[in-house]
Amino acid sequence: MHIKFNPSIEDAFIWNSNKNGTYTTKSGYSWLLSHTNTVTHFNTSLSWSCIWKLKLPEKLKFLFWLACHNSAPTLLLLNHRNIAPLVVCSPCGLEDETFLHCVHDSTFSRAIWHHAGFLDTSFFANMEVSVWLKDGSMGTQSFLFASSVWWAWRHRNLMCLNNEN
């Protein structure tokens, strides 16, 4: 049903966080900053600008940013948003599918890491995603690390979405 109170005025969306009612990136960012204290997974110890300063392709920086903000589309996140019914990693069936599990802990991703030469047991120590990504992308093998993250994520997506191996 379409109700019009004044036929001479078109309906429009109004963004309350800007004086003139239009959305801008700046007003959206300001709104987001005013609500950061309500977001529980926001990690204030990590300087997000360090991600954007990395000498990597933009798609990798964006993937890192998504992972650090717990926004990469894993089954755990999709289940939390009532999109996916299960949270268990479908390729291995052993753990909940988090970003770290997909690109770091699963047997499929570990094969990629071993093939790339990351054999040290401390590399596979449990840690926070943002710390792992920051440490790996700041090290001497930063490009190899970042590309391995990308290929592990891509491999996971091909397996889950296209049933490819």
C-alpha positions, 0 to 999 in steps of 0.5 A: 500500500502506498500512502501519500499525504501530500501529492506534490512532495516525493517520498524520500529517505532521510538520514538523521545523522546529517543536518540536511538529511542526506547520507554522506560517508563522513556522516556515516563514519561519524555515526559509527564512531559515536556507536563504537562503545556498543560494539563488543568485538572492536579491538582498540589495541590495533591501529586500523590504519596499519592495514591500509598502509600495507603494500598489498593489493586492496582486496587483501587489505579489505579481507584483513580489515573484515577479519579484524572486525569479525565481519568475514562471512564465515558460518559462525557469523552467518549463523549469528545473523540467522543466515546459516543453520550450522556453524561447524566447518563443512570441509573438516567437520571438526570445529566452528567455522571462524576466519582463523579456523578457515585460513589458519587451523583447518587441515586444508589451510595448514597444507597451504601454510606448510607448502609455503614454508611456514613450518614453525609450531609457534606459527600455529599457536592459538591467537587473536586474528588481528594479532596474527594478521598484523604480525604476519604482514609486518614480518620479513615474509609479509607478501608470502604470508598475505598471499597464503591467507588469500589462497587459504580463504579462496580455497575455502570459498571454492570448497564451500560455494562450488564444491571444488577442491 
